[in-house]
Amino acid sequence: MATVFCFSSTGNSLYAARKIAERIGGRVVRINNNSLHDQPVCDDEVIGFVCPVYFWGLPRLVDRFISELRLENKEAYVFAVMTYGGMVRGVNGRIDDLMKAKGARLSYAANLKCVENYILRYKVKDGREFRERIENNLSEIISAIENRASGGIQKFTFINRLVHRSCPDEGSDRDFTVAPECSGCMVCQKVCPAANIEMTEGRPVFLHKCEHCLACLHHCPSHAIDWKNKAGGKGRYRHFAVTLNDMMSS
C-alpha cells in the first residue's frame, strides 16, 4: 500500500500528488486542519509527501503534520516532492530531519518547478511550453519513485531557517481586505486548509491561524480578497487540471 500526503492551495502539489499516486497505485491524503484532529497514523510500505515551498521552508501545517505522524513501518520507502516557483534549496532536508526523529529516513527527494503564483510579488506566468516542461520533469520524478530511487536530499541549513522566518505568521491575516464585491459565496471558507475563515453576516472573518497559502485570494470568484493591496490587477491562479471542487473537497 502507498499513501501520498499532500498540501496544496492552488493545485500544483495536488496535481503532482495525484499523478504520482496513479502511477504507484496509491491514494492521496490531503494535509489540512482536519488531518490533525487525531494523531495521524500510517503503516504503508511507500509514503510520500508533496507540498509547496514557503519562504525556503515547509508550510506550518505540513511541518506539524509530519511531526505528529506516527509511522508504524520504520523501513518504509519515503519520498518527498517539493513544488516551487522561484528558488529553492534544502527544504526537503527538513522532512529528512523529521523522519530521522521518528527512527525512519527520507529515501528520495526531488524539487518540481511549477507556475509561480505568489502574486503578492509576481504576476502569474503560465503557458503551453512551461506546462510541457513541468510534465516532463514530473514524469522523470515519478519514474524514479517507481524504481525506488534514492538521493536528492539537501541539508536544511541555517539559511533556510533564516529565510523561512520572513514568512508571514499566523496573524498575517489581519492584513487581508475584503472588497464590497464579495458575494458571500463561502468559497474562501471551503478552500482554506487551516480552517481559518468563518462567515459572519455573509462576510469572511479571519481567525488568526493563517498559513499564508493565499487559497482564499486565488479562488475567490469575485477577486474580492486582497492582502496589503498587493494583488490588485493581477490574475489569480489554479492549476489547469484541478477544479474548484477539487480544492473545496479537502
C-alpha positions in Angstrom: 0.0 0.0 0.0 1.1 3.5 -0.8 0.0 6.9 0.6 0.9 10.3 -0.8 0.3 13.1 1.7 -0.4 16.4 0.0 -0.8 20.0 1.0 -2.0 22.3 -1.8 -3.6 25.7 -2.1 -3.5 26.4 -5.9 -3.5 22.8 -7.2 0.2 22.4 -8.3 1.0 20.0 -5.5 -2.4 18.3 -5.7 -1.9 17.6 -9.4 1.6 16.2 -8.8 0.4 14.0 -5.9 -2.4 12.6 -8.0 -0.1 11.8 -10.9 2.3 10.1 -8.6 -0.4 8.1 -6.7 -1.9 7.0 -10.0 1.4 5.5 -11.2 2.4 3.8 -8.0 -1.1 2.5 -7.1 -1.6 4.6 -4.1 -4.0 7.1 -2.5 -3.8 10.8 -1.9 -4.5 12.2 1.6 -4.8 15.9 2.0 -2.9 17.7 4.8 -5.2 20.3 6.4 -6.6 21.2 9.7 -8.8 18.1 9.7 -5.8 15.9 9.4 -4.6 17.0 12.8 -7.8 16.3 14.8 -6.4 12.9 15.9 -2.8 11.8 15.7 -2.3 10.6 12.1 -1.0 7.1 11.7 0.5 5.4 8.6 1.9 1.8 8.2 2.3 1.7 4.5 5.3 0.4 2.6 5.5 3.6 0.5 4.9 7.0 1.9 5.2 10.3 0.0 4.9 14.0 0.8 4.1 16.5 -1.8 3.8 20.2 -0.9 4.9 23.7 -1.9 7.9 25.6 -0.6 7.1 28.6 1.5 10.0 31.0 2.0 12.5 28.2 1.8 10.7 26.1 4.4 7.7 23.9 4.8 4.1 25.2 5.3 3.5 25.2 9.0 0.6 22.7 8.7 2.9 20.3 6.8 5.7 20.6 9.4 3.2 20.0 12.2 1.5 17.1 10.4 4.8 15.3 9.7 6.0 15.9 13.3 2.8 14.3 14.7 2.6 11.5 12.1 3.1 8.1 13.7 5.0 5.8 11.4 4.3 2.1 12.1 6.7 0.9 9.4 10.2 2.4 10.1 11.5 0.6 6.9 9.0 2.3 4.6 10.3 3.9 1.3 9.7 7.6 2.0 9.9 10.2 -0.7 9.3 14.0 -0.9 8.4 16.2 -3.9 8.6 19.9 -3.3 6.8 22.2 -5.7 8.1 25.7 -6.1 8.0 28.7 -8.4 11.0 30.8 -7.6 14.2 29.4 -6.0 14.5 26.5 -3.6 17.2 24.6 -1.8 17.4 22.4 1.3 13.6 22.3 2.1 13.4 18.5 1.7 16.1 18.3 4.3 13.6 19.4 6.9 11.5 16.3 6.0 14.5 14.2 6.3 15.2 15.6 9.8 11.6 14.9 10.9 11.9 11.3 9.6 15.1 10.7 11.4 13.5 11.9 14.6 11.0 9.0 14.2 13.7 6.4 13.5 12.9 6.4 9.8 14.5 8.1 6.9 13.7 10.0 3.7 14.9 7.8 0.8 14.4 10.1 -2.2 13.6 13.8 -2.8 13.0 16.0 -5.8 12.1 19.6 -6.5 9.5 20.3 -9.2 9.4 23.8 -10.6 5.8 24.9 -11.3 4.0 28.0 -12.1 5.0 30.9 -9.8 1.8 32.0 -8.2 2.8 34.1 -5.2 1.0 37.1 -6.7 1.9 39.4 -3.8 5.3 39.7 -5.5 4.9 38.3 -9.0 2.4 38.1 -11.9 1.4 34.6 -12.9 3.2 33.3 -16.0 1.7 30.2 -17.5 1.8 28.7 -20.9 1.9 25.6 -23.0 5.7 25.2 -23.2 6.0 25.7 -19.5 3.3 23.1 -18.8 5.0 20.6 -21.1 8.3 21.1 -19.3 6.6 20.5 -15.9 5.0 17.3 -17.3 8.4 16.0 -18.5 10.1 16.8 -15.2 7.2 15.2 -13.2 7.3 12.1 -15.4 11.0 11.7 -14.6 10.4 12.1 -10.9 7.6 9.5 -10.9 9.8 7.0 -12.8 12.5 7.5 -10.1 9.9 6.8 -7.4 8.6 3.7 -9.2 12.1 2.4 -9.3 12.7 3.2 -5.6 15.4 5.6 -6.4 17.4 7.2 -3.6 19.1 10.5 -3.2 18.3 14.1 -4.0 18.2 15.1 -0.3 19.6 18.5 0.6 20.6 19.7 4.0 18.2 22.1 5.7 20.6 24.8 6.8 20.6 28.0 8.9 20.0 29.9 5.7 16.7 28.0 5.2 15.7 28.9 8.8 16.7 32.5 8.4 14.7 32.9 5.1 11.7 31.0 6.5 11.4 33.4 9.4 10.3 36.0 6.9 7.2 34.0 6.1 4.2 35.9 7.3 3.0 34.4 10.6 -0.4 33.1 11.6 -1.7 36.6 12.5 -0.8 37.9 9.0 -4.5 37.5 8.0 -5.1 40.9 9.7 -3.8 42.4 6.5 -6.5 40.7 4.3 -9.1 43.0 3.0 -12.5 42.0 1.6 -14.0 44.3 -1.1 -17.7 45.1 -1.5 -17.8 42.8 -4.5 -17.8 39.8 -2.0 -20.9 37.8 -2.7 -20.8 35.7 0.5 -20.4 32.5 -1.6 -18.2 30.8 1.1 -15.6 29.6 -1.4 -12.8 31.2 0.7 -14.0 29.3 3.8 -14.2 26.0 1.9 -10.8 26.1 0.3 -8.9 27.2 3.4 -6.7 24.3 4.6 -6.3 25.8 8.0 -10.0 26.3 8.7 -9.1 29.9 9.3 -12.2 31.5 7.9 -15.8 31.7 9.2 -18.7 33.5 7.7 -20.4 36.2 9.7 -23.3 38.0 8.2 -22.3 36.8 4.8 -18.7 38.1 5.0 -15.4 36.2 5.7 -13.8 36.7 9.1 -10.2 35.5 9.6 -9.4 33.7 12.8 -5.6 34.4 13.0 -4.3 30.9 12.3 -3.4 31.6 8.8 -1.0 29.6 6.7 -0.5 32.4 4.2 -1.2 30.0 1.4 -3.4 32.5 -0.4 -6.0 29.9 -1.3 -8.8 32.3 -0.3 -7.3 35.0 -2.5 -6.7 32.8 -5.6 -10.1 31.0 -5.6 -12.4 33.9 -4.7 -14.7 34.1 -7.8 -15.2 37.9 -7.3 -11.5 38.6 -6.7 -12.7 40.4 -3.6 -9.9 39.3 -1.3 -6.5 41.1 -1.2 -3.5 41.3 1.1 -1.9 44.7 1.8 -3.4 45.8 -1.6 -0.7 43.8 -3.4 -2.8 41.6 -5.7 -4.8 44.3 -7.5 -4.8 43.9 -11.2 -3.0 40.5 -11.1 -4.5 37.3 -12.4 -5.4 34.6 -10.0 -4.2 31.1 -10.4 -5.4 27.5 -10.2 -3.7 24.5 -11.9 -5.4 24.0 -15.2 -6.2 20.3 -14.4 -7.6 21.0 -10.9 -11.2 22.2 -10.4 -12.5 24.4 -7.8 -14.5 21.5 -6.4 -11.2 19.6 -6.0 -9.9 22.4 -3.9 -13.0 22.6 -1.8 -13.4 18.9 -1.2 -10.4 18.5 1.1 
